[in-house]
Amino acid sequence: MFIEQPAKYLRWIYPRAMWRMDAKRRSVYLTFDDGPIPEVTPWVLSVLYKYGIKATFFMVGDNVRKHPEEYEMVRKAGHRIGNHTFNHIGSMRHGIHTYMFNVEKANAYLHSDLFRPPHGWMKWGHYVAVSLKYRIVMWDLVTRDYSKHLDGKAVLANVKRYARPGSIITFHDSHKSYEKLQYALPRAIEWLRDEGYSFDVFE
């Protein structure tokens, strides 16, 4: 649970960030990190289209540079786009200036006011610098579809166990997640729908 649904004290580290939306509304926010890539993103879009759902894609700027067609597919489908840095860099090995340069380099392609840090965290100074310009979106539920220790059934089980009203749910449109995503994503959507959840995007 420490990873899948972060403890309250972790949420206090970034007080301006969005971890969970309105807990009084039975809705969730689907998000996808690390794309776009031609082998996975179009499939994700096809699933979302099938169920009539809009989501938010936190994209790596260099992937947008390499795969502009997939970026346009996401944008034209009406999904929300967020910044995930240009090179998927963490803050541990990079100072604030270098980190912000990478964020801004990505935004030259993304044109978004939303940001999610790679690896789900950043040092305090980096957080302060980013929050001056961007709305930071964290998560209420990480499916862990990236984990080599989980299969698709376990990813789906994480959704069923931890989803709640207002959850920001994180999947990944990446190579390492694809096999598990193929099993878990449509089943997770159907389960959430059957449980009475609607699907929202960030304004």
C-alpha positions as a Markdown table, in Angstrom:
| # | Residue | x | y | z |
|---|---|---|---|---|
| 1 | Met | 0.0 | 0.0 | 0.0 |
| 2 | Phe | 3.0 | 2.3 | 0.6 |
| 3 | Ile | 3.5 | 2.5 | -3.2 |
| 4 | Glu | 0.1 | 1.8 | -4.6 |
| 5 | Gln | -1.6 | 4.4 | -2.4 |
| 6 | Pro | 0.8 | 6.8 | -0.7 |
| 7 | Ala | 0.4 | 7.6 | 3.0 |
| 8 | Lys | -1.1 | 10.9 | 4.1 |
| 9 | Tyr | 2.3 | 12.2 | 5.3 |
| 10 | Leu | 3.8 | 11.8 | 1.8 |
| 11 | Arg | 1.0 | 13.9 | 0.4 |
| 12 | Trp | 1.9 | 16.7 | 2.8 |
| 13 | Ile | 5.4 | 17.0 | 1.2 |
| 14 | Tyr | 3.9 | 18.7 | -1.8 |
| 15 | Pro | 1.0 | 20.7 | -0.4 |
| 16 | Arg | 0.1 | 22.4 | -3.7 |
| 17 | Ala | 0.1 | 19.1 | -5.7 |
| 18 | Met | -3.0 | 17.2 | -6.7 |
| 19 | Trp | -3.0 | 13.8 | -5.1 |
| 20 | Arg | -6.8 | 13.1 | -5.1 |
| 21 | Met | -9.7 | 15.0 | -6.5 |
| 22 | Asp | -13.1 | 15.5 | -4.9 |
| 23 | Ala | -13.8 | 12.6 | -2.5 |
| 24 | Lys | -17.5 | 13.4 | -2.5 |
| 25 | Arg | -17.8 | 12.7 | -6.3 |
| 26 | Arg | -17.8 | 9.1 | -7.5 |
| 27 | Ser | -15.4 | 9.8 | -10.3 |
| 28 | Val | -11.8 | 8.8 | -11.1 |
| 29 | Tyr | -9.1 | 10.3 | -13.3 |
| 30 | Leu | -7.2 | 7.9 | -15.6 |
| 31 | Thr | -3.6 | 9.0 | -16.3 |
| 32 | Phe | -0.9 | 7.5 | -18.5 |
| 33 | Asp | 2.8 | 8.2 | -18.1 |
| 34 | Asp | 5.9 | 7.9 | -20.3 |
| 35 | Gly | 4.5 | 7.9 | -23.8 |
| 36 | Pro | 3.8 | 8.5 | -26.5 |
| 37 | Ile | 5.1 | 5.4 | -28.4 |
| 38 | Pro | 3.7 | 3.9 | -31.6 |
| 39 | Glu | 3.6 | 0.4 | -30.2 |
| 40 | Val | 1.4 | 1.2 | -27.2 |
| 41 | Thr | -0.3 | 4.6 | -27.3 |
| 42 | Pro | -2.6 | 3.9 | -30.3 |
| 43 | Trp | -3.9 | 0.8 | -28.5 |
| 44 | Val | -4.6 | 2.8 | -25.3 |
| 45 | Leu | -6.4 | 5.4 | -27.4 |
| 46 | Ser | -8.5 | 2.6 | -29.0 |
| 47 | Val | -9.6 | 1.3 | -25.6 |
| 48 | Leu | -10.5 | 4.7 | -24.3 |
| 49 | Tyr | -12.5 | 5.4 | -27.5 |
| 50 | Lys | -14.3 | 2.1 | -27.1 |
| 51 | Tyr | -15.5 | 3.1 | -23.6 |
| 52 | Gly | -16.0 | 6.8 | -24.4 |
| 53 | Ile | -13.4 | 7.9 | -21.8 |
| 54 | Lys | -11.1 | 10.9 | -21.7 |
| 55 | Ala | -7.8 | 10.6 | -19.9 |
| 56 | Thr | -4.6 | 12.6 | -19.2 |
| 57 | Phe | -1.3 | 11.6 | -20.8 |
| 58 | Phe | 1.9 | 12.8 | -19.1 |
| 59 | Met | 4.3 | 12.7 | -21.9 |
| 60 | Val | 8.1 | 12.6 | -22.2 |
| 61 | Gly | 9.1 | 15.4 | -24.5 |
| 62 | Asp | 11.7 | 13.4 | -26.4 |
| 63 | Asn | 9.1 | 10.8 | -27.2 |
| 64 | Val | 6.9 | 13.5 | -28.6 |
| 65 | Arg | 9.8 | 14.7 | -30.7 |
| 66 | Lys | 10.4 | 11.2 | -32.0 |
| 67 | His | 6.7 | 10.2 | -32.4 |
| 68 | Pro | 4.7 | 13.4 | -33.4 |
| 69 | Glu | 2.0 | 11.4 | -35.1 |
| 70 | Glu | 1.1 | 9.6 | -31.8 |
| 71 | Tyr | 1.1 | 12.9 | -30.0 |
| 72 | Glu | -1.3 | 14.3 | -32.5 |
| 73 | Met | -3.5 | 11.3 | -32.1 |
| 74 | Val | -3.8 | 11.9 | -28.4 |
| 75 | Arg | -4.4 | 15.6 | -28.8 |
| 76 | Lys | -7.0 | 15.3 | -31.6 |
| 77 | Ala | -8.9 | 12.6 | -29.6 |
| 78 | Gly | -9.5 | 15.3 | -27.0 |
| 79 | His | -7.4 | 13.9 | -24.2 |
| 80 | Arg | -5.5 | 16.1 | -21.7 |
| 81 | Ile | -1.7 | 16.3 | -22.0 |
| 82 | Gly | 0.8 | 16.9 | -19.2 |
| 83 | Asn | 4.6 | 17.4 | -19.0 |
| 84 | His | 6.8 | 14.5 | -17.8 |
| 85 | Thr | 10.1 | 16.2 | -18.6 |
| 86 | Phe | 12.0 | 15.9 | -21.8 |
| 87 | Asn | 14.2 | 12.9 | -20.9 |
| 88 | His | 12.3 | 11.4 | -18.0 |
| 89 | Ile | 14.9 | 12.7 | -15.6 |
| 90 | Gly | 14.8 | 12.5 | -11.8 |
| 91 | Ser | 15.8 | 15.3 | -9.5 |
| 92 | Met | 18.4 | 13.3 | -7.5 |
| 93 | Arg | 21.1 | 13.7 | -10.1 |
| 94 | His | 20.1 | 17.1 | -11.4 |
| 95 | Gly | 20.1 | 20.6 | -9.9 |
| 96 | Ile | 17.1 | 22.9 | -10.1 |
| 97 | His | 18.4 | 24.8 | -13.2 |
| 98 | Thr | 19.1 | 21.6 | -15.2 |
| 99 | Tyr | 15.8 | 20.1 | -14.1 |
| 100 | Met | 13.7 | 23.2 | -15.1 |
| 101 | Phe | 15.6 | 23.5 | -18.4 |
| 102 | Asn | 14.5 | 19.9 | -19.1 |
| 103 | Val | 10.9 | 20.6 | -18.1 |
| 104 | Glu | 10.8 | 23.7 | -20.3 |
| 105 | Lys | 12.4 | 21.8 | -23.2 |
| 106 | Ala | 9.6 | 19.3 | -23.0 |
| 107 | Asn | 6.9 | 22.0 | -22.8 |
| 108 | Ala | 8.1 | 23.5 | -26.1 |
| 109 | Tyr | 6.5 | 20.4 | -27.6 |
| 110 | Leu | 3.7 | 19.8 | -25.0 |
| 111 | His | 2.2 | 23.3 | -24.3 |
| 112 | Ser | 0.7 | 22.1 | -21.0 |
| 113 | Asp | 0.1 | 23.6 | -17.6 |
| 114 | Leu | 0.2 | 20.2 | -15.9 |
| 115 | Phe | 3.3 | 18.4 | -14.7 |
| 116 | Arg | 4.1 | 15.1 | -13.1 |
| 117 | Pro | 7.6 | 14.3 | -11.9 |
| 118 | Pro | 9.2 | 11.1 | -13.3 |
| 119 | His | 9.4 | 8.3 | -10.6 |
| 120 | Gly | 6.7 | 10.1 | -8.7 |
| 121 | Trp | 8.8 | 12.5 | -6.6 |
| 122 | Met | 11.3 | 15.4 | -6.7 |
| 123 | Lys | 13.4 | 17.2 | -4.2 |
| 124 | Trp | 11.7 | 20.1 | -2.4 |
| 125 | Gly | 13.6 | 22.9 | -4.3 |
| 126 | His | 12.6 | 21.3 | -7.6 |
| 127 | Tyr | 9.0 | 21.1 | -6.4 |
| 128 | Val | 8.9 | 24.8 | -5.5 |
| 129 | Ala | 10.5 | 25.8 | -8.9 |
| 130 | Val | 8.0 | 23.7 | -10.9 |
| 131 | Ser | 5.0 | 24.8 | -8.9 |
| 132 | Leu | 5.6 | 28.4 | -9.8 |
| 133 | Lys | 4.6 | 27.6 | -13.4 |
| 134 | Tyr | 2.8 | 24.3 | -13.4 |
| 135 | Arg | 0.0 | 22.5 | -11.7 |
| 136 | Ile | 1.6 | 19.4 | -10.2 |
| 137 | Val | -0.4 | 16.1 | -10.5 |
| 138 | Met | 0.7 | 13.2 | -8.3 |
| 139 | Trp | -1.5 | 10.1 | -7.8 |
| 140 | Asp | -3.9 | 8.4 | -5.4 |
| 141 | Leu | -3.4 | 5.0 | -7.0 |
| 142 | Val | -0.4 | 3.6 | -8.8 |
| 143 | Thr | -1.3 | 0.4 | -10.6 |
| 144 | Arg | 2.3 | -0.7 | -10.8 |
| 145 | Asp | 1.8 | -1.9 | -14.3 |
| 146 | Tyr | 5.6 | -1.2 | -14.8 |
| 147 | Ser | 6.6 | -3.8 | -12.3 |
| 148 | Lys | 8.3 | -7.0 | -13.5 |
| 149 | His | 7.0 | -8.7 | -10.3 |
| 150 | Leu | 3.4 | -8.2 | -11.2 |
| 151 | Asp | 1.2 | -9.6 | -13.9 |
| 152 | Gly | -2.0 | -8.2 | -15.5 |
| 153 | Lys | -4.2 | -9.8 | -12.9 |
| 154 | Ala | -2.2 | -8.2 | -10.0 |
| 155 | Val | -2.4 | -4.8 | -11.7 |
| 156 | Leu | -6.2 | -5.2 | -12.0 |
| 157 | Ala | -6.3 | -6.3 | -8.4 |
| 158 | Asn | -4.5 | -3.0 | -7.4 |
| 159 | Val | -7.2 | -1.0 | -9.1 |
| 160 | Lys | -10.0 | -3.0 | -7.4 |
| 161 | Arg | -8.4 | -2.7 | -4.0 |
| 162 | Tyr | -7.4 | 1.0 | -3.9 |
| 163 | Ala | -9.7 | 2.9 | -6.2 |
| 164 | Arg | -12.0 | 5.3 | -4.4 |
| 165 | Pro | -13.9 | 8.5 | -5.2 |
| 166 | Gly | -11.6 | 11.1 | -6.5 |
| 167 | Ser | -8.7 | 8.7 | -7.2 |
| 168 | Ile | -6.0 | 9.8 | -9.7 |
| 169 | Ile | -5.1 | 6.5 | -11.2 |
| 170 | Thr | -1.7 | 6.0 | -12.9 |
| 171 | Phe | -1.0 | 3.6 | -15.8 |
| 172 | His | 1.9 | 3.8 | -18.3 |
| 173 | Asp | 1.8 | 3.7 | -22.1 |
| 174 | Ser | 5.2 | 2.1 | -22.3 |
| 175 | His | 6.8 | -1.1 | -23.6 |
| 176 | Lys | 7.4 | -2.6 | -20.1 |
| 177 | Ser | 3.7 | -2.1 | -19.2 |
| 178 | Tyr | 2.1 | -3.1 | -22.4 |
| 179 | Glu | 1.4 | -6.8 | -21.8 |
| 180 | Lys | 0.0 | -6.1 | -18.4 |
| 181 | Leu | -1.9 | -3.1 | -19.7 |
| 182 | Gln | -3.6 | -5.2 | -22.3 |
| 183 | Tyr | -5.1 | -7.4 | -19.6 |
| 184 | Ala | -5.8 | -4.9 | -16.9 |
| 185 | Leu | -6.9 | -1.6 | -18.6 |
| 186 | Pro | -10.2 | -2.7 | -20.2 |
| 187 | Arg | -11.1 | -4.9 | -17.3 |
| 188 | Ala | -10.3 | -2.0 | -14.9 |
| 189 | Ile | -12.5 | 0.3 | -16.9 |
| 190 | Glu | -15.4 | -2.1 | -16.9 |
| 191 | Trp | -15.1 | -2.8 | -13.2 |
| 192 | Leu | -14.9 | 0.9 | -12.3 |
| 193 | Arg | -17.9 | 1.6 | -14.6 |
| 194 | Asp | -19.9 | -1.3 | -13.0 |
| 195 | Glu | -19.0 | 0.2 | -9.6 |
| 196 | Gly | -20.7 | 3.4 | -10.6 |
| 197 | Tyr | -17.6 | 5.5 | -11.3 |
| 198 | Ser | -17.5 | 8.2 | -14.0 |
| 199 | Phe | -14.2 | 9.3 | -15.6 |
| 200 | Asp | -13.0 | 12.9 | -15.5 |
| 201 | Val | -10.1 | 14.9 | -16.8 |
| 202 | Phe | -8.4 | 17.9 | -15.2 |
| 203 | Glu | -9.8 | 21.3 | -16.1 |
